Amino acid sequence: MAAAVGRLPPLLLLFLLALLLVDDAAAASSVTYDNRSLIIDDRRRLLISTSIHYPRSVPAMWPKLVAEAKDGGADCIETYVFWNGHETAPGQYYFEDRFDLVQFARVVKDAGLYLMLRIGPFVAAEWNFGGLPVWLHYIPGTVFRTNNEPFKIENEYGGDEQAYGAGGKAYAMWAASMALAQNTGVPWTMCQQSDAPDPVADVYTDHSGGCAAFLANIDSENDKVVTFRNIQYDLPAWSVSILPDCKNVVFNTAKVRSQTLMMDMVPETLQASQPDPWSIFTETIGIWDKKDFVQNGFVDHINTTKDSTDYLWYTTSFDVNISYPASGNHPVLNIDSKGHGVHAFLNNMLIGSAYGNGSESSFSVHMPINLKAGKNDIALLSMTVGLHIIHF
């Protein structure tokens, strides 16, 4: 949650303050764990958590969302901490409006629930650039998600550690040691980390020899019947059943105690309202204000905008000799892009668009164009739709 090790502790401690605040609100004086379970105030607990990512909604919605989660059987709220929303520029922090993490923690506290903070900083939740600030990319020597001095602290790393070799292993151990050194008084979890060092818990591994089972149906449309230890279990579509003793189902994610959304179709007499008048704004194509800079050749979109905008205009002008033939073979505008999309304009007219897809953002397009004698203007509107979250 900071670009350099030297700036890490203050921000880290700020996030942990919210965690401890909620822990106090839930009247827990002791939170530990062993190979079987979490232990809260000397009582074994199986927490049923649900994800509510605070920046995805406005603060006025938080109490209702948390209340609905509680009505559905949850006793714990889980959320990431979104670094790129909290440190928009190096040393410039933001904890207001949708990013008021402390206020969100208070809402969870008032509902009598626990809060599980995933401080990351990596966010695997379809969040731009994996929750990392784009400005990290421009710190000299930065290599993301490995044993690299400018960048250290991690989340959901187990699946990627092997790709980094010895540096990945050393990095994971450093992250665990740093977290434990904060002495927060609550357990730490390294998600998907099978080699998590003691006393950091691995949420998937039980070394006690005891049995707890999670039965999953990953079919999003069809219910399934599975046999586990000679007993059949019904699993609704896209759900997980929890068997703390490998025998009895205590919870299934598709079955909740109360329904929070009900639809009832009733007849209604409606009167047409007077529609507000439509207004139309025609945006000028290309650069219509002072140019940011002039350069021969193309510049990289992200390196230029620093992700401050999804759009970047490229414009150029050239003259065509009056003897240019109006018929015959036409020139072709070739565009090769690493993503994500582009609109092409010739003399203020849209001549084509192109874009990549979810698996391959790069694309190439070839557009025949009709030039005119005299001055011709080409404008390209480059567009991004979010930055990749896994591999940097």
Secondary structure, DSSP 4 states (H G I P E B T S, - for coil): --SSGGGHHHHHHHHHHHHHHHHHHTT-S-EEE-SS-EEETTEEE---EEE--GGGS-GGGHHHHHHHHHHTT--EEEEE--HHHHEEETTEE--SGGG-HHHHHHHHHHTT-EEEEE--S---SS-GGGG--GGGGGSTT--TTSSBTTB---SS-HHHHGGGTHHHHHHHHHHHHHHHTT--SS--B-TT-TTPPTTSB-TT---SS---EEEEE--SS--EEEEETTEEEEE-TTEEEEETTSS---EETT--SS----------------PPPP----PPSS--S--S---SS---HHHHHTTS-SEEEEEEEEEE-TT--SSSSPPEEEEEESSSEEEEEETTEEEEEEE--SS---EEEEEE----SEEEEEEEEEE-----SS--
